Amino acid sequence: MNENTNDSGNPVLTFEGKKYLINELSKEIKESVKALQIAETQLKMHEDTFKLLSISRNTLANQLREKLKNIA
């Protein structure tokens, strides 16, 4: 799903290979589009959080590994 603007300034929704003029869609459909955009944003945010946590975990494991090397 993505939104573009056509030459007349009317935003266009591209969904599953079809294009729709957003200004011609019902309020209910516009609300669904907005909800889907929010869900996509939240997914991206959580994916980024997961990546950061994974990097942090690996760094902590490496630090622990180094500290344990010094124990006989």
VENSUL-V798141 format. One record per residue. SS is DSSP state (h for helix, s for strand, l for the rest). Layout:
ss
SS
SS
//
This chain:
ss
l
s
s
s
s
l
l
l
l
l
s
s
s
s
s
l
l
s
s
s
s
h
h
h
l
l
h
h
h
h
h
h
h
h
h
h
h
h
h
h
h
h
h
h
h
h
h
h
h
h
h
h
h
h
h
h
h
h
h
h
h
h
h
h
h
h
h
h
h
l
l
l
//
